Amino acid sequence: MRPEIEVREKHELVTRGPYSHIRHPTYTGTLLVDLGATLLFLNIILVLGFLARVAIAYKRAVLEEELLSSPDGFGESYKQYMQGTGRFLPKLTRRRTPR
């Protein structure tokens, strides 16, 4: 994880492992840990902090997806990848397999 949202030279679009189901598994994992701590302690500060982190993760994911689906990123390949995967959770609909 880096603060800058960028596509680096020799950047590779990974679509295997957890990325075969969701586009941002790192954000999902971090938010689930944060949610667990928030529910464990039920503290208003933790609740507000968790909501802020959800908002930040959502905004950052949208910005990343805009870059990665642009010609400066992976373009059409990423757009197709987005159609078959969920942002933070797996899509509930089944993927269609080409015949």
N, C-alpha and C positions, 0 to 999 in steps of 0.2 A: 504494500500500500504506500502510495506517495501522495503528497498534498496536491501536486499538479495532475490535471487530467490531460493525458497526452498519449499519442501513438508513437512509439519509439521505432527506430530502425530495427528490422528483423522481428517485429512484433508478430505474434502468431495468434490466430483465432482458435482457442481451445474449446472444443465441443464434446469432450469425453469426460468421464467421471461425473462429479456433481454438476458440471456445466452442461451436461446432456439434459438436465431437467430444469435448472434455474440459471439465470444469467449472472446473479450476484450472490454466490454462496457465502462469501466472506461476510458481507453485510448481514445476511440472514443468520449466520452463526453468532456473530457479535450481538445482534439485536435479541436473539433468543437467550443468550447468557444475561444480557442486561434485563430482559423481562423477568427471568428467573430471580435475579437479585431483588428487583423491584417488588415482585410478588412475595418474596420471602420476608422482606422487612416492612412492606406496606407503609412507606414513608412518603409524604407529599413531595419532598425534595427529589427523591428517587423517581417518583411518578413523573414529575415535570421534566427531569433530566432525560428519562426514557423517551418521553414524547418529543423532546427536542432532538434526540439522536435519531428517532424515526424520521422526523422531518428532514434532517440533514442527509441521512442515507438516501431517502427518496429523491431529493433534489440532486444529489451527486450522481445517483444512478441514471436519472434522466439526462443529465449533462454528458455522462459517459456514453450513453446509448446514442445521443445525437452525434457525438464525434465519431463513434465507431461505425455508425451507419452512413456517414458522409463519405464523399470521395477521398478525403484525407485519411479515413480509417479503412474499413473493410467493405464499404459500400453495400452492394446488393447481397453479398454473402451474409453480412450481419443482419440485414433486414429479414432474410429468409430464416436465419437462426432465431431471431426474435419471435417469429410466427409460431415456432414449435416449442418455445420455452416460456416459463413465467419469469417475472422480474425477481421476486423474492421467494415465491413458493411455486411448486410445480403446477402446470396448467391442469385443470380438471378434465378437459376434453382430451380424447385420444388423438394421437398424431396419425395422420394418414400416411400409409406407406405407398410409394409409387408402384404401379403395376407394370 
